[in-house]
Amino acid sequence: PGVPAPTHRTAAELEAFLPGLLAASPRDVGTLDLVVRRPVPGAREVLAEGELDLAAGLVGDSWIERAARGPPTAGRTPTCSSTS
């Protein structure tokens, strides 16, 4: 017997799961393990500290430029510059 093929959840399944996941997440406590910015495509900078800007996201990261180049259907959304 071979290894089963990986399965991927649909967008609807992920969206249905999200409210419960967020409700269970701590709001006042947590650990930030790593801050990495991408100043240009293909480059990564690990930061000891970073500055978040409401309009630009992580200062020095090129997310906003990269997000603006791609279609929204590619999962690029300028309002979502931070991930976990």
C-alpha positions as CSV (number, residue, x, y, z in Angstrom):
1,P,0.0,0.0,0.0
2,G,1.2,3.4,-0.9
3,V,1.1,6.6,0.9
4,P,-2.3,8.3,0.7
5,A,-2.5,11.4,-1.4
6,P,-2.7,14.6,0.6
7,T,-6.0,16.3,0.7
8,H,-6.7,20.0,0.7
9,R,-9.7,21.7,2.3
10,T,-12.0,23.8,0.3
11,A,-12.2,27.6,0.9
12,A,-15.7,27.0,2.4
13,E,-14.3,24.4,4.8
14,L,-11.5,26.6,5.9
15,E,-13.8,29.6,6.4
16,A,-16.2,27.4,8.5
17,F,-13.4,26.3,10.7
18,L,-11.9,29.8,11.3
19,P,-14.4,31.2,13.8
20,G,-13.8,28.4,16.3
21,L,-10.1,28.6,15.9
22,L,-10.0,32.3,16.5
23,A,-12.4,32.0,19.5
24,A,-10.0,29.5,21.1
25,S,-7.0,31.7,20.5
26,P,-5.7,33.8,23.4
27,R,-6.3,37.5,23.0
28,D,-4.1,38.9,25.8
29,V,-1.2,36.5,25.8
30,G,1.0,34.9,23.2
31,T,4.5,34.5,21.8
32,L,6.0,36.1,18.7
33,D,8.7,33.7,17.7
34,L,10.1,35.3,14.6
35,V,9.8,38.5,12.5
36,V,11.0,38.2,8.9
37,R,10.7,40.9,6.3
38,R,11.2,40.5,2.5
39,P,12.7,43.8,1.3
40,V,13.0,42.5,-2.3
41,P,11.8,39.2,-4.0
42,G,14.0,36.3,-2.9
43,A,15.6,38.1,0.1
44,R,14.7,37.5,3.7
45,E,15.8,39.5,6.8
46,V,15.3,38.2,10.3
47,L,14.7,41.1,12.6
48,A,15.2,41.4,16.3
49,E,12.4,43.9,16.3
50,G,10.2,45.5,13.6
51,E,7.8,48.4,13.2
52,L,4.2,47.9,12.1
53,D,2.5,50.7,10.2
54,L,-1.3,50.7,9.7
55,A,-1.0,51.5,6.0
56,A,2.2,49.8,5.0
57,G,2.3,46.8,7.3
58,L,5.8,45.7,8.4
59,V,8.1,48.7,7.6
60,G,10.7,47.6,5.0
61,D,8.8,44.6,3.7
62,S,7.8,44.6,0.1
63,W,4.5,42.9,0.6
64,I,2.4,45.8,-0.5
65,E,4.3,46.1,-3.8
66,R,4.0,42.3,-4.4
67,A,0.4,42.2,-3.5
68,A,-0.5,45.0,-5.8
69,R,1.2,43.2,-8.8
70,G,-0.9,40.0,-8.5
71,P,-4.6,39.5,-9.1
72,P,-6.7,39.2,-5.9
73,T,-7.6,35.7,-7.0
74,A,-4.0,34.7,-6.4
75,G,-4.5,35.2,-2.7
76,R,-2.7,38.5,-2.6
77,T,-4.6,41.0,-0.5
78,P,-2.9,44.3,0.4
79,T,-4.9,44.5,3.6
80,C,-3.4,41.2,4.9
81,S,0.4,41.7,5.2
82,S,1.0,39.7,8.3
83,T,0.7,35.9,8.7
84,S,1.1,33.5,11.4
